[in-house]
Amino acid sequence: MSAASGHHERWLRRFETAPEGATRLLALPHAGGSAPYFLPLARALTPELDVVCAQYPGRQDRYREKPLESIEALADGLFEALSSEPAGPLVLFGHSMGAVLAYELGLRIERQGGADVLGVIASGRRAPTRHRAEEAVHLRDDDGIIAEIRALNGTDPGVLNDDELLRMALPALRADYRAVETYRHRPEERLRAPVSVLTGESDPHVTQEEARAWQELTDGAFRYQSFPGGHFYLGTQQAAVTRAIRESVAAFRPAPSPTTP
């Protein structure tokens, strides 16, 4: 196995097989999340989309690797992994921390090339221009971080009730929170690609105004949709979210050229 293919396989996972030429959707997990979180989404969207799920260092089969502590470092790793993929249309879908990573990765691809970014779907996260000074989960002690993930109600109860598993997950959780909480948007940069934003109506971490602020970060079209539920509304609203993703991808695709009689 070459170094490039090994890097690709560590970072990018496919759980379903899509036909050749299908539009890729790169799914980027939340803080503490991993590629299998998107398995239900991959099953629902394949074969119409080629769903590729990111696996960050420091968790599951990458547990022995040091977790990365900045959005920029995560974007570097994913950009390199994508360089081993065939060029073609790509949609970036990120939930929570993954939404910020989708934005940064989208900027990088537009600047450096390698894929055609059709659009970005940002889920469960306020725009990177909107900061909350009181949010500093990465500075809490271990019990404080555990209290935060319990409150969000998106972690497998089997993990929450297993102290050993929780403690094993803490380095990656702390690194992820540090990455997203210390990320700062560069005022001169905006996406050319359109942006769709999806949120839970009762998510304490993003208001409607903070969600709509994503519109300031694109030169393309903007869509916003909210769903019943909190920060992890994806789990309870799967059918509606799947439909919204399909609609966003359809809107991202360029209109067919008119045929001449």
Secondary structure, 3 states (H helix, E strand, C coil): CCHHHHHHHHHEECCCCCCCCCEEEEEECCCCCCHHHHHHHHHHHCCCEEEEEECCCCCHHHCCCCCCCCHHHHHHHHHHHHCCCCCCEEEEEEECHHHHHHHHHHHHHHHHCCCEEEEEEEECCCCCCCCCCCCCHHHCCHHHHHHHHHHHCCCCHHHHCCHHHHHHHHHHHHHHHHHHHHCCCCCCCCECCCEEEEEECCCCCCCHHHHHHHHHHECCCEEEEEECCCCCHHHHCHHHHHHHHHHHHHHHCCCCCCCCC
